[in-house]
Every structure is written in C-alpha cells, then in structure tokens.
C-alpha cells in the first residue's frame, strides 16, 4: 500500500504551509515513497480526505496508508518524537 499525503496548494495559512512542508521533509528524509494529493485541484479529493479520516472538518495535511487513516501533523510529529515513525507509517 502506498502512503498518500493530502495537502493544499491554495491556503493563506502559514501554519498549514509549515505543517505540509515539515511532513514532506520528514517523509523525504526517511526515504518513504508517497503520493501527494492536492485537494485544491478537485473538491472530490477534499471529500475523500474528510470521509476517510472520519472528520467532516479535517484540514490538510492528512496522511493515509492506502485507505487507512494514519493522522495529521500532530500524530506524525508524536511518532517522530517517540521514535516510532516506521511503525506509524506501517513500515514495520
């Protein structure tokens, strides 16, 4: 199963931009391939992200392993801080 990172390229939020950038940096640095899905391209991506996360108000960035919801920025950072990134990403 592939990792999918839902982001948006259309935002005025510095926090969202920063979180997206940090998540991509972490995934790039550990060498995990992932697909970037830009919800700004098509509203169906936003709907998919929200349905699969179980949160009708979810905002990017959100990370999935196939159809399995892994979490957002806070969850990824907690995994990094706990030394559980490989397990979090389903690579263990």
PDB file with one MODEL, atoms N, CA, C and O in Angstrom:
MODEL        1
ATOM      1  N   UNK A   1       0.841  -1.192   0.000  1.00  0.00           N
ATOM      2  CA  UNK A   1       0.000   0.000   0.000  1.00  0.00           C
ATOM      3  C   UNK A   1       0.877   1.243   0.000  1.00  0.00           C
ATOM      4  O   UNK A   1       1.952   1.269   0.599  1.00  0.00           O
ATOM      5  N   UNK A   2       0.401   2.256  -0.675  1.00  0.00           N
ATOM      6  CA  UNK A   2       1.170   3.483  -0.804  1.00  0.00           C
ATOM      7  C   UNK A   2       0.725   4.528   0.213  1.00  0.00           C
ATOM      8  O   UNK A   2      -0.449   4.614   0.573  1.00  0.00           O
ATOM      9  N   UNK A   3       1.689   5.315   0.660  1.00  0.00           N
ATOM     10  CA  UNK A   3       1.373   6.465   1.502  1.00  0.00           C
ATOM     11  C   UNK A   3       0.790   7.561   0.627  1.00  0.00           C
ATOM     12  O   UNK A   3       1.262   7.799  -0.485  1.00  0.00           O
ATOM     13  N   UNK A   4      -0.236   8.226   1.134  1.00  0.00           N
ATOM     14  CA  UNK A   4      -0.847   9.357   0.427  1.00  0.00           C
ATOM     15  C   UNK A   4      -0.914  10.531   1.387  1.00  0.00           C
ATOM     16  O   UNK A   4      -1.472  10.419   2.479  1.00  0.00           O
ATOM     17  N   UNK A   5      -0.349  11.652   0.981  1.00  0.00           N
ATOM     18  CA  UNK A   5      -0.347  12.858   1.783  1.00  0.00           C
ATOM     19  C   UNK A   5      -1.264  13.880   1.131  1.00  0.00           C
ATOM     20  O   UNK A   5      -0.988  14.372   0.037  1.00  0.00           O
ATOM     21  N   UNK A   6      -2.357  14.192   1.813  1.00  0.00           N
ATOM     22  CA  UNK A   6      -3.301  15.187   1.318  1.00  0.00           C
ATOM     23  C   UNK A   6      -2.844  16.557   1.783  1.00  0.00           C
ATOM     24  O   UNK A   6      -2.655  16.793   2.976  1.00  0.00           O
ATOM     25  N   UNK A   7      -2.668  17.460   0.820  1.00  0.00           N
ATOM     26  CA  UNK A   7      -2.232  18.832   1.089  1.00  0.00           C
ATOM     27  C   UNK A   7      -3.145  19.787   0.330  1.00  0.00           C
ATOM     28  O   UNK A   7      -4.068  19.378  -0.375  1.00  0.00           O
ATOM     29  N   UNK A   8      -2.855  21.072   0.499  1.00  0.00           N
ATOM     30  CA  UNK A   8      -3.493  22.075  -0.352  1.00  0.00           C
ATOM     31  C   UNK A   8      -2.446  23.083  -0.794  1.00  0.00           C
ATOM     32  O   UNK A   8      -1.604  23.505  -0.001  1.00  0.00           O
ATOM     33  N   UNK A   9      -2.501  23.461  -2.048  1.00  0.00           N
ATOM     34  CA  UNK A   9      -1.588  24.488  -2.561  1.00  0.00           C
ATOM     35  C   UNK A   9      -2.228  25.864  -2.505  1.00  0.00           C
ATOM     36  O   UNK A   9      -1.591  26.869  -2.819  1.00  0.00           O
ATOM     37  N   UNK A  10      -3.501  25.904  -2.100  1.00  0.00           N
ATOM     38  CA  UNK A  10      -4.212  27.174  -2.018  1.00  0.00           C
ATOM     39  C   UNK A  10      -4.598  27.415  -0.562  1.00  0.00           C
ATOM     40  O   UNK A  10      -5.647  26.967  -0.100  1.00  0.00           O
ATOM     41  N   UNK A  11      -3.738  28.125   0.144  1.00  0.00           N
ATOM     42  CA  UNK A  11      -4.020  28.479   1.531  1.00  0.00           C
ATOM     43  C   UNK A  11      -3.261  29.734   1.902  1.00  0.00           C
ATOM     44  O   UNK A  11      -2.148  29.968   1.431  1.00  0.00           O
ATOM     45  N   UNK A  12      -3.866  30.525   2.738  1.00  0.00           N
ATOM     46  CA  UNK A  12      -3.208  31.709   3.264  1.00  0.00           C
ATOM     47  C   UNK A  12      -2.649  31.447   4.653  1.00  0.00           C
ATOM     48  O   UNK A  12      -2.076  32.342   5.276  1.00  0.00           O
ATOM     49  N   UNK A  13      -2.812  30.233   5.134  1.00  0.00           N
ATOM     50  CA  UNK A  13      -2.391  29.874   6.486  1.00  0.00           C
ATOM     51  C   UNK A  13      -0.917  29.490   6.509  1.00  0.00           C
ATOM     52  O   UNK A  13      -0.508  28.520   5.871  1.00  0.00           O
ATOM     53  N   UNK A  14      -0.134  30.250   7.242  1.00  0.00           N
ATOM     54  CA  UNK A  14       1.285  29.912   7.390  1.00  0.00           C
ATOM     55  C   UNK A  14       1.453  28.602   8.144  1.00  0.00           C
ATOM     56  O   UNK A  14       2.376  27.834   7.873  1.00  0.00           O
ATOM     57  N   UNK A  15       0.553  28.352   9.091  1.00  0.00           N
ATOM     58  CA  UNK A  15       0.617  27.113   9.868  1.00  0.00           C
ATOM     59  C   UNK A  15       0.437  25.895   8.957  1.00  0.00           C
ATOM     60  O   UNK A  15       1.196  24.930   9.048  1.00  0.00           O
ATOM     61  N   UNK A  16      -0.560  25.943   8.088  1.00  0.00           N
ATOM     62  CA  UNK A  16      -0.798  24.832   7.165  1.00  0.00           C
ATOM     63  C   UNK A  16       0.399  24.638   6.244  1.00  0.00           C
ATOM     64  O   UNK A  16       0.852  23.511   6.046  1.00  0.00           O
ATOM     65  N   UNK A  17       0.915  25.724   5.683  1.00  0.00           N
ATOM     66  CA  UNK A  17       2.084  25.626   4.804  1.00  0.00           C
ATOM     67  C   UNK A  17       3.280  25.030   5.529  1.00  0.00           C
ATOM     68  O   UNK A  17       3.991  24.187   4.981  1.00  0.00           O
ATOM     69  N   UNK A  18       3.498  25.468   6.757  1.00  0.00           N
ATOM     70  CA  UNK A  18       4.612  24.975   7.551  1.00  0.00           C
ATOM     71  C   UNK A  18       4.458  23.489   7.875  1.00  0.00           C
ATOM     72  O   UNK A  18       5.417  22.724   7.773  1.00  0.00           O
ATOM     73  N   UNK A  19       3.250  23.086   8.266  1.00  0.00           N
ATOM     74  CA  UNK A  19       2.997  21.686   8.591  1.00  0.00           C
ATOM     75  C   UNK A  19       3.177  20.796   7.364  1.00  0.00           C
ATOM     76  O   UNK A  19       3.779  19.726   7.456  1.00  0.00           O
ATOM     77  N   UNK A  20       2.665  21.228   6.233  1.00  0.00           N
ATOM     78  CA  UNK A  20       2.813  20.450   4.992  1.00  0.00           C
ATOM     79  C   UNK A  20       4.285  20.307   4.632  1.00  0.00           C
ATOM     80  O   UNK A  20       4.736  19.227   4.251  1.00  0.00           O
ATOM     81  N   UNK A  21       5.021  21.386   4.753  1.00  0.00           N
ATOM     82  CA  UNK A  21       6.442  21.374   4.428  1.00  0.00           C
ATOM     83  C   UNK A  21       7.209  20.436   5.357  1.00  0.00           C
ATOM     84  O   UNK A  21       8.072  19.684   4.905  1.00  0.00           O
ATOM     85  N   UNK A  22       6.900  20.478   6.634  1.00  0.00           N
ATOM     86  CA  UNK A  22       7.584  19.616   7.600  1.00  0.00           C
ATOM     87  C   UNK A  22       7.251  18.139   7.362  1.00  0.00           C
ATOM     88  O   UNK A  22       8.129  17.281   7.450  1.00  0.00           O
ATOM     89  N   UNK A  23       6.000  17.851   7.064  1.00  0.00           N
ATOM     90  CA  UNK A  23       5.621  16.466   6.798  1.00  0.00           C
ATOM     91  C   UNK A  23       6.331  15.928   5.553  1.00  0.00           C
ATOM     92  O   UNK A  23       6.820  14.799   5.563  1.00  0.00           O
ATOM     93  N   UNK A  24       6.391  16.715   4.493  1.00  0.00           N
ATOM     94  CA  UNK A  24       7.082  16.253   3.286  1.00  0.00           C
ATOM     95  C   UNK A  24       8.579  16.106   3.547  1.00  0.00           C
ATOM     96  O   UNK A  24       9.213  15.189   3.024  1.00  0.00           O
ATOM     97  N   UNK A  25       9.141  16.994   4.343  1.00  0.00           N
ATOM     98  CA  UNK A  25      10.572  16.904   4.683  1.00  0.00           C
ATOM     99  C   UNK A  25      10.864  15.600   5.422  1.00  0.00           C
ATOM    100  O   UNK A  25      11.840  14.914   5.121  1.00  0.00           O
ATOM    101  N   UNK A  26      10.012  15.263   6.390  1.00  0.00           N
ATOM    102  CA  UNK A  26      10.205  14.028   7.166  1.00  0.00           C
ATOM    103  C   UNK A  26      10.080  12.808   6.258  1.00  0.00           C
ATOM    104  O   UNK A  26      10.925  11.913   6.302  1.00  0.00           O
ATOM    105  N   UNK A  27       9.043  12.767   5.443  1.00  0.00           N
ATOM    106  CA  UNK A  27       8.858  11.620   4.546  1.00  0.00           C
ATOM    107  C   UNK A  27      10.000  11.507   3.548  1.00  0.00           C
ATOM    108  O   UNK A  27      10.468  10.406   3.259  1.00  0.00           O
ATOM    109  N   UNK A  28      10.449  12.641   3.022  1.00  0.00           N
ATOM    110  CA  UNK A  28      11.577  12.629   2.082  1.00  0.00           C
ATOM    111  C   UNK A  28      12.861  12.158   2.759  1.00  0.00           C
ATOM    112  O   UNK A  28      13.625  11.386   2.179  1.00  0.00           O
ATOM    113  N   UNK A  29      13.099  12.622   3.989  1.00  0.00           N
ATOM    114  CA  UNK A  29      14.354  12.306   4.672  1.00  0.00           C
ATOM    115  C   UNK A  29      14.459  10.835   5.054  1.00  0.00           C
ATOM    116  O   UNK A  29      15.561  10.293   5.139  1.00  0.00           O
ATOM    117  N   UNK A  30      13.320  10.186   5.284  1.00  0.00           N
ATOM    118  CA  UNK A  30      13.389   8.765   5.654  1.00  0.00           C
ATOM    119  C   UNK A  30      13.201   7.865   4.433  1.00  0.00           C
ATOM    120  O   UNK A  30      13.198   6.641   4.560  1.00  0.00           O
ATOM    121  N   UNK A  31      13.047   8.459   3.265  1.00  0.00           N
ATOM    122  CA  UNK A  31      13.036   7.693   2.025  1.00  0.00           C
ATOM    123  C   UNK A  31      11.761   6.938   1.715  1.00  0.00           C
ATOM    124  O   UNK A  31      11.762   6.035   0.878  1.00  0.00           O
ATOM    125  N   UNK A  32      10.673   7.293   2.378  1.00  0.00           N
ATOM    126  CA  UNK A  32       9.410   6.615   2.106  1.00  0.00           C
ATOM    127  C   UNK A  32       8.727   7.235   0.895  1.00  0.00           C
ATOM    128  O   UNK A  32       8.468   8.438   0.885  1.00  0.00           O
ATOM    129  N   UNK A  33       8.432   6.436  -0.126  1.00  0.00           N
ATOM    130  CA  UNK A  33       7.703   6.979  -1.268  1.00  0.00           C
ATOM    131  C   UNK A  33       6.273   7.306  -0.853  1.00  0.00           C
ATOM    132  O   UNK A  33       5.661   6.593  -0.056  1.00  0.00           O
ATOM    133  N   UNK A  34       5.767   8.370  -1.394  1.00  0.00           N
ATOM    134  CA  UNK A  34       4.399   8.778  -1.089  1.00  0.00           C
ATOM    135  C   UNK A  34       3.840   9.575  -2.253  1.00  0.00           C
ATOM    136  O   UNK A  34       4.573  10.145  -3.062  1.00  0.00           O
ATOM    137  N   UNK A  35       2.531   9.594  -2.309  1.00  0.00           N
ATOM    138  CA  UNK A  35       1.819  10.353  -3.327  1.00  0.00           C
ATOM    139  C   UNK A  35       1.253  11.606  -2.670  1.00  0.00           C
ATOM    140  O   UNK A  35       0.658  11.535  -1.595  1.00  0.00           O
ATOM    141  N   UNK A  36       1.437  12.740  -3.312  1.00  0.00           N
ATOM    142  CA  UNK A  36       0.856  13.990  -2.835  1.00  0.00           C
ATOM    143  C   UNK A  36      -0.476  14.184  -3.545  1.00  0.00           C
ATOM    144  O   UNK A  36      -0.556  14.120  -4.772  1.00  0.00           O
ATOM    145  N   UNK A  37      -1.519  14.422  -2.758  1.00  0.00           N
ATOM    146  CA  UNK A  37      -2.851  14.672  -3.299  1.00  0.00           C
ATOM    147  C   UNK A  37      -3.238  16.094  -2.910  1.00  0.00           C
ATOM    148  O   UNK A  37      -3.399  16.397  -1.728  1.00  0.00           O
ATOM    149  N   UNK A  38      -3.385  16.961  -3.901  1.00  0.00           N
ATOM    150  CA  UNK A  38      -3.712  18.366  -3.667  1.00  0.00           C
ATOM    151  C   UNK A  38      -5.226  18.548  -3.713  1.00  0.00           C
ATOM    152  O   UNK A  38      -5.840  18.431  -4.774  1.00  0.00           O
ATOM    153  N   UNK A  39      -5.824  18.836  -2.558  1.00  0.00           N
ATOM    154  CA  UNK A  39      -7.276  18.977  -2.501  1.00  0.00           C
ATOM    155  C   UNK A  39      -7.775  20.231  -3.207  1.00  0.00           C
ATOM    156  O   UNK A  39      -8.972  20.366  -3.461  1.00  0.00           O
ATOM    157  N   UNK A  40      -6.862  21.152  -3.527  1.00  0.00           N
ATOM    158  CA  UNK A  40      -7.257  22.368  -4.238  1.00  0.00           C
ATOM    159  C   UNK A  40      -7.551  22.093  -5.708  1.00  0.00           C
ATOM    160  O   UNK A  40      -8.215  22.888  -6.372  1.00  0.00           O
ATOM    161  N   UNK A  41      -7.059  20.974  -6.210  1.00  0.00           N
ATOM    162  CA  UNK A  41      -7.238  20.623  -7.620  1.00  0.00           C
ATOM    163  C   UNK A  41      -8.666  20.179  -7.900  1.00  0.00           C
ATOM    164  O   UNK A  41      -9.224  20.476  -8.957  1.00  0.00           O
ATOM    165  N   UNK A  42      -9.252  19.464  -6.940  1.00  0.00           N
ATOM    166  CA  UNK A  42     -10.584  18.885  -7.150  1.00  0.00           C
ATOM    167  C   UNK A  42     -11.258  18.691  -5.796  1.00  0.00           C
ATOM    168  O   UNK A  42     -10.671  18.098  -4.891  1.00  0.00           O
ATOM    169  N   UNK A  43     -12.470  19.180  -5.652  1.00  0.00           N
ATOM    170  CA  UNK A  43     -13.196  19.056  -4.385  1.00  0.00           C
ATOM    171  C   UNK A  43     -13.434  17.608  -3.982  1.00  0.00           C
ATOM    172  O   UNK A  43     -13.637  17.326  -2.801  1.00  0.00           O
ATOM    173  N   UNK A  44     -13.412  16.690  -4.937  1.00  0.00           N
ATOM    174  CA  UNK A  44     -13.617  15.284  -4.584  1.00  0.00           C
ATOM    175  C   UNK A  44     -12.470  14.773  -3.710  1.00  0.00           C
ATOM    176  O   UNK A  44     -12.670  13.863  -2.905  1.00  0.00           O
ATOM    177  N   UNK A  45     -11.267  15.347  -3.859  1.00  0.00           N
ATOM    178  CA  UNK A  45     -10.142  14.966  -3.008  1.00  0.00           C
ATOM    179  C   UNK A  45     -10.377  15.411  -1.565  1.00  0.00           C
ATOM    180  O   UNK A  45     -10.065  14.678  -0.627  1.00  0.00           O
ATOM    181  N   UNK A  46     -10.925  16.609  -1.393  1.00  0.00           N
ATOM    182  CA  UNK A  46     -11.249  17.103  -0.054  1.00  0.00           C
ATOM    183  C   UNK A  46     -12.296  16.200   0.594  1.00  0.00           C
ATOM    184  O   UNK A  46     -12.175  15.835   1.763  1.00  0.00           O
ATOM    185  N   UNK A  47     -13.321  15.844  -0.176  1.00  0.00           N
ATOM    186  CA  UNK A  47     -14.369  14.957   0.325  1.00  0.00           C
ATOM    187  C   UNK A  47     -13.783  13.609   0.709  1.00  0.00           C
ATOM    188  O   UNK A  47     -14.100  13.076   1.772  1.00  0.00           O
ATOM    189  N   UNK A  48     -12.936  13.054  -0.141  1.00  0.00           N
ATOM    190  CA  UNK A  48     -12.294  11.770   0.140  1.00  0.00           C
ATOM    191  C   UNK A  48     -11.469  11.842   1.427  1.00  0.00           C
ATOM    192  O   UNK A  48     -11.557  10.955   2.276  1.00  0.00           O
ATOM    193  N   UNK A  49     -10.669  12.901   1.565  1.00  0.00           N
ATOM    194  CA  UNK A  49      -9.831  13.079   2.749  1.00  0.00           C
ATOM    195  C   UNK A  49     -10.682  13.116   4.013  1.00  0.00           C
ATOM    196  O   UNK A  49     -10.358  12.469   5.009  1.00  0.00           O
ATOM    197  N   UNK A  50     -11.756  13.867   3.968  1.00  0.00           N
ATOM    198  CA  UNK A  50     -12.615  14.017   5.143  1.00  0.00           C
ATOM    199  C   UNK A  50     -13.372  12.739   5.466  1.00  0.00           C
ATOM    200  O   UNK A  50     -13.508  12.377   6.635  1.00  0.00           O
ATOM    201  N   UNK A  51     -13.861  12.059   4.450  1.00  0.00           N
ATOM    202  CA  UNK A  51     -14.585  10.801   4.685  1.00  0.00           C
ATOM    203  C   UNK A  51     -13.662   9.738   5.262  1.00  0.00           C
ATOM    204  O   UNK A  51     -14.019   9.066   6.229  1.00  0.00           O
ATOM    205  N   UNK A  52     -12.485   9.581   4.679  1.00  0.00           N
ATOM    206  CA  UNK A  52     -11.564   8.544   5.127  1.00  0.00           C
ATOM    207  C   UNK A  52     -10.969   8.838   6.494  1.00  0.00           C
ATOM    208  O   UNK A  52     -10.611   7.915   7.226  1.00  0.00           O
ATOM    209  N   UNK A  53     -10.860  10.120   6.847  1.00  0.00           N
ATOM    210  CA  UNK A  53     -10.326  10.468   8.170  1.00  0.00           C
ATOM    211  C   UNK A  53     -11.400  10.373   9.248  1.00  0.00           C
ATOM    212  O   UNK A  53     -11.098  10.332  10.441  1.00  0.00           O
ATOM    213  N   UNK A  54     -12.662  10.340   8.810  1.00  0.00           N
ATOM    214  CA  UNK A  54     -13.755  10.289   9.771  1.00  0.00           C
ATOM    215  C   UNK A  54     -14.042  11.634  10.411  1.00  0.00           C
ATOM    216  O   UNK A  54     -14.730  11.711  11.429  1.00  0.00           O
ATOM    217  N   UNK A  55     -13.512  12.696   9.812  1.00  0.00           N
ATOM    218  CA  UNK A  55     -13.698  14.042  10.345  1.00  0.00           C
ATOM    219  C   UNK A  55     -14.213  14.949   9.233  1.00  0.00           C
ATOM    220  O   UNK A  55     -13.471  15.263   8.302  1.00  0.00           O
ATOM    221  N   UNK A  56     -15.484  15.379   9.316  1.00  0.00           N
ATOM    222  CA  UNK A  56     -16.044  16.201   8.253  1.00  0.00           C
ATOM    223  C   UNK A  56     -15.419  17.599   8.146  1.00  0.00           C
ATOM    224  O   UNK A  56     -15.678  18.326   7.187  1.00  0.00           O
ATOM    225  N   UNK A  57     -14.599  17.966   9.133  1.00  0.00           N
ATOM    226  CA  UNK A  57     -13.943  19.272   9.120  1.00  0.00           C
ATOM    227  C   UNK A  57     -12.424  19.175   8.984  1.00  0.00           C
ATOM    228  O   UNK A  57     -11.720  20.165   9.186  1.00  0.00           O
ATOM    229  N   UNK A  58     -11.915  17.994   8.643  1.00  0.00           N
ATOM    230  CA  UNK A  58     -10.463  17.789   8.552  1.00  0.00           C
ATOM    231  C   UNK A  58      -9.835  18.756   7.557  1.00  0.00           C
ATOM    232  O   UNK A  58     -10.383  19.021   6.487  1.00  0.00           O
ATOM    233  N   UNK A  59      -8.684  19.271   7.934  1.00  0.00           N
ATOM    234  CA  UNK A  59      -7.903  20.154   7.079  1.00  0.00           C
ATOM    235  C   UNK A  59      -6.559  19.502   6.799  1.00  0.00           C
ATOM    236  O   UNK A  59      -6.061  18.725   7.615  1.00  0.00           O
ATOM    237  N   UNK A  60      -5.975  19.810   5.663  1.00  0.00           N
ATOM    238  CA  UNK A  60      -4.662  19.251   5.358  1.00  0.00           C
ATOM    239  C   UNK A  60      -3.593  19.865   6.271  1.00  0.00           C
ATOM    240  O   UNK A  60      -3.781  20.961   6.799  1.00  0.00           O
ATOM    241  N   UNK A  61      -2.513  19.181   6.448  1.00  0.00           N
ATOM    242  CA  UNK A  61      -2.110  17.920   5.846  1.00  0.00           C
ATOM    243  C   UNK A  61      -2.676  16.711   6.599  1.00  0.00           C
ATOM    244  O   UNK A  61      -2.810  16.734   7.823  1.00  0.00           O
ATOM    245  N   UNK A  62      -3.000  15.668   5.853  1.00  0.00           N
ATOM    246  CA  UNK A  62      -3.506  14.410   6.408  1.00  0.00           C
ATOM    247  C   UNK A  62      -2.799  13.270   5.682  1.00  0.00           C
ATOM    248  O   UNK A  62      -2.584  13.328   4.471  1.00  0.00           O
ATOM    249  N   UNK A  63      -2.443  12.239   6.434  1.00  0.00           N
ATOM    250  CA  UNK A  63      -1.650  11.141   5.884  1.00  0.00           C
ATOM    251  C   UNK A  63      -2.422   9.821   5.981  1.00  0.00           C
ATOM    252  O   UNK A  63      -3.046   9.513   6.996  1.00  0.00           O
ATOM    253  N   UNK A  64      -2.355   9.053   4.886  1.00  0.00           N
ATOM    254  CA  UNK A  64      -3.041   7.770   4.789  1.00  0.00           C
ATOM    255  C   UNK A  64      -2.073   6.712   4.270  1.00  0.00           C
ATOM    256  O   UNK A  64      -1.137   7.011   3.529  1.00  0.00           O
ATOM    257  N   UNK A  65      -2.320   5.480   4.675  1.00  0.00           N
ATOM    258  CA  UNK A  65      -1.633   4.328   4.109  1.00  0.00           C
ATOM    259  C   UNK A  65      -2.701   3.548   3.374  1.00  0.00           C
ATOM    260  O   UNK A  65      -3.484   2.822   3.987  1.00  0.00           O
ATOM    261  N   UNK A  66      -2.734   3.699   2.056  1.00  0.00           N
ATOM    262  CA  UNK A  66      -3.855   3.171   1.280  1.00  0.00           C
ATOM    263  C   UNK A  66      -5.115   3.901   1.730  1.00  0.00           C
ATOM    264  O   UNK A  66      -5.186   5.127   1.656  1.00  0.00           O
ATOM    265  N   UNK A  67      -6.107   3.148   2.198  1.00  0.00           N
ATOM    266  CA  UNK A  67      -7.340   3.755   2.705  1.00  0.00           C
ATOM    267  C   UNK A  67      -7.321   3.933   4.218  1.00  0.00           C
ATOM    268  O   UNK A  67      -8.268   4.471   4.793  1.00  0.00           O
ATOM    269  N   UNK A  68      -6.258   3.488   4.860  1.00  0.00           N
ATOM    270  CA  UNK A  68      -6.163   3.582   6.322  1.00  0.00           C
ATOM    271  C   UNK A  68      -5.662   4.957   6.735  1.00  0.00           C
ATOM    272  O   UNK A  68      -4.611   5.408   6.281  1.00  0.00           O
ATOM    273  N   UNK A  69      -6.421   5.614   7.596  1.00  0.00           N
ATOM    274  CA  UNK A  69      -6.048   6.939   8.092  1.00  0.00           C
ATOM    275  C   UNK A  69      -4.961   6.816   9.137  1.00  0.00           C
ATOM    276  O   UNK A  69      -5.133   6.115  10.134  1.00  0.00           O
ATOM    277  N   UNK A  70      -3.836   7.494   8.920  1.00  0.00           N
ATOM    278  CA  UNK A  70      -2.738   7.485   9.879  1.00  0.00           C
ATOM    279  C   UNK A  70      -2.800   8.682  10.824  1.00  0.00           C
ATOM    280  O   UNK A  70      -2.522   8.556  12.017  1.00  0.00           O
ATOM    281  N   UNK A  71      -3.165   9.841  10.283  1.00  0.00           N
ATOM    282  CA  UNK A  71      -3.252  11.041  11.115  1.00  0.00           C
ATOM    283  C   UNK A  71      -2.783  12.271  10.376  1.00  0.00           C
ATOM    284  O   UNK A  71      -2.478  12.247   9.184  1.00  0.00           O
ATOM    285  N   UNK A  72      -2.738  13.342  11.134  1.00  0.00           N
ATOM    286  CA  UNK A  72      -2.289  14.613  10.595  1.00  0.00           C
ATOM    287  C   UNK A  72      -0.913  14.968  11.130  1.00  0.00           C
ATOM    288  O   UNK A  72      -0.133  14.100  11.521  1.00  0.00           O
ATOM    289  N   UNK A  73      -0.639  16.241  11.139  1.00  0.00           N
ATOM    290  CA  UNK A  73       0.671  16.741  11.554  1.00  0.00           C
ATOM    291  C   UNK A  73       1.008  16.336  12.986  1.00  0.00           C
ATOM    292  O   UNK A  73       2.111  15.857  13.247  1.00  0.00           O
ATOM    293  N   UNK A  74       0.085  16.521  13.904  1.00  0.00           N
ATOM    294  CA  UNK A  74       0.358  16.221  15.318  1.00  0.00           C
ATOM    295  C   UNK A  74       0.700  14.747  15.522  1.00  0.00           C
ATOM    296  O   UNK A  74       1.619  14.420  16.273  1.00  0.00           O
ATOM    297  N   UNK A  75      -0.027  13.871  14.863  1.00  0.00           N
ATOM    298  CA  UNK A  75       0.216  12.443  15.003  1.00  0.00           C
ATOM    299  C   UNK A  75       1.579  12.040  14.434  1.00  0.00           C
ATOM    300  O   UNK A  75       2.292  11.226  15.022  1.00  0.00           O
ATOM    301  N   UNK A  76       1.928  12.619  13.284  1.00  0.00           N
ATOM    302  CA  UNK A  76       3.226  12.318  12.691  1.00  0.00           C
ATOM    303  C   UNK A  76       4.346  12.809  13.598  1.00  0.00           C
ATOM    304  O   UNK A  76       5.324  12.093  13.815  1.00  0.00           O
ATOM    305  N   UNK A  77       4.218  14.014  14.127  1.00  0.00           N
ATOM    306  CA  UNK A  77       5.259  14.564  14.995  1.00  0.00           C
ATOM    307  C   UNK A  77       5.388  13.752  16.275  1.00  0.00           C
ATOM    308  O   UNK A  77       6.499  13.559  16.768  1.00  0.00           O
ATOM    309  N   UNK A  78       4.284  13.277  16.819  1.00  0.00           N
ATOM    310  CA  UNK A  78       4.334  12.442  18.023  1.00  0.00           C
ATOM    311  C   UNK A  78       5.096  11.146  17.731  1.00  0.00           C
ATOM    312  O   UNK A  78       5.882  10.687  18.559  1.00  0.00           O
ATOM    313  N   UNK A  79       4.865  10.559  16.556  1.00  0.00           N
ATOM    314  CA  UNK A  79       5.570   9.334  16.171  1.00  0.00           C
ATOM    315  C   UNK A  79       7.066   9.592  16.034  1.00  0.00           C
ATOM    316  O   UNK A  79       7.879   8.763  16.443  1.00  0.00           O
ATOM    317  N   UNK A  80       7.431  10.735  15.462  1.00  0.00           N
ATOM    318  CA  UNK A  80       8.837  11.092  15.313  1.00  0.00           C
ATOM    319  C   UNK A  80       9.470  11.255  16.696  1.00  0.00           C
ATOM    320  O   UNK A  80      10.544  10.715  16.959  1.00  0.00           O
ATOM    321  N   UNK A  81       8.808  11.991  17.564  1.00  0.00           N
ATOM    322  CA  UNK A  81       9.341  12.246  18.905  1.00  0.00           C
ATOM    323  C   UNK A  81       9.454  10.975  19.729  1.00  0.00           C
ATOM    324  O   UNK A  81      10.362  10.848  20.550  1.00  0.00           O
ATOM    325  N   UNK A  82       8.542  10.033  19.522  1.00  0.00           N
ATOM    326  CA  UNK A  82       8.558   8.765  20.270  1.00  0.00           C
ATOM    327  C   UNK A  82       9.486   7.733  19.654  1.00  0.00           C
ATOM    328  O   UNK A  82       9.679   6.658  20.222  1.00  0.00           O
ATOM    329  N   UNK A  83      10.067   8.045  18.494  1.00  0.00           N
ATOM    330  CA  UNK A  83      10.939   7.093  17.804  1.00  0.00           C
ATOM    331  C   UNK A  83      10.171   5.961  17.148  1.00  0.00           C
ATOM    332  O   UNK A  83      10.731   4.893  16.902  1.00  0.00           O
ATOM    333  N   UNK A  84       8.884   6.184  16.859  1.00  0.00           N
ATOM    334  CA  UNK A  84       8.017   5.163  16.285  1.00  0.00           C
ATOM    335  C   UNK A  84       7.593   5.466  14.857  1.00  0.00           C
ATOM    336  O   UNK A  84       6.534   5.012  14.423  1.00  0.00           O
ATOM    337  N   UNK A  85       8.394   6.221  14.121  1.00  0.00           N
ATOM    338  CA  UNK A  85       7.981   6.638  12.778  1.00  0.00           C
ATOM    339  C   UNK A  85       7.747   5.448  11.854  1.00  0.00           C
ATOM    340  O   UNK A  85       6.746   5.409  11.138  1.00  0.00           O
ATOM    341  N   UNK A  86       8.652   4.486  11.865  1.00  0.00           N
ATOM    342  CA  UNK A  86       8.495   3.324  10.974  1.00  0.00           C
ATOM    343  C   UNK A  86       7.193   2.580  11.278  1.00  0.00           C
ATOM    344  O   UNK A  86       6.456   2.201  10.367  1.00  0.00           O
ATOM    345  N   UNK A  87       6.926   2.380  12.537  1.00  0.00           N
ATOM    346  CA  UNK A  87       5.688   1.701  12.941  1.00  0.00           C
ATOM    347  C   UNK A  87       4.473   2.533  12.546  1.00  0.00           C
ATOM    348  O   UNK A  87       3.496   1.992  12.028  1.00  0.00           O
ATOM    349  N   UNK A  88       4.523   3.838  12.785  1.00  0.00           N
ATOM    350  CA  UNK A  88       3.426   4.747  12.441  1.00  0.00           C
ATOM    351  C   UNK A  88       3.109   4.683  10.953  1.00  0.00           C
ATOM    352  O   UNK A  88       1.944   4.694  10.556  1.00  0.00           O
ATOM    353  N   UNK A  89       4.150   4.617  10.135  1.00  0.00           N
ATOM    354  CA  UNK A  89       3.968   4.609   8.683  1.00  0.00           C
ATOM    355  C   UNK A  89       3.616   3.231   8.152  1.00  0.00           C
ATOM    356  O   UNK A  89       3.458   3.052   6.944  1.00  0.00           O
ATOM    357  N   UNK A  90       3.491   2.252   9.044  1.00  0.00           N
ATOM    358  CA  UNK A  90       3.125   0.906   8.625  1.00  0.00           C
ATOM    359  C   UNK A  90       4.240   0.175   7.929  1.00  0.00           C
ATOM    360  O   UNK A  90       3.997  -0.762   7.169  1.00  0.00           O
ATOM    361  N   UNK A  91       5.473   0.597   8.182  1.00  0.00           N
ATOM    362  CA  UNK A  91       6.621   0.014   7.510  1.00  0.00           C
ATOM    363  C   UNK A  91       7.322  -1.009   8.386  1.00  0.00           C
ATOM    364  O   UNK A  91       8.396  -1.497   8.033  1.00  0.00           O
ATOM    365  N   UNK A  92       6.736  -1.335   9.507  1.00  0.00           N
ATOM    366  CA  UNK A  92       7.376  -2.263  10.439  1.00  0.00           C
ATOM    367  C   UNK A  92       6.507  -3.460  10.703  1.00  0.00           C
ATOM    368  O   UNK A  92       6.890  -4.345  11.468  1.00  0.00           O
TER     369      UNK A  92
ENDMDL
END
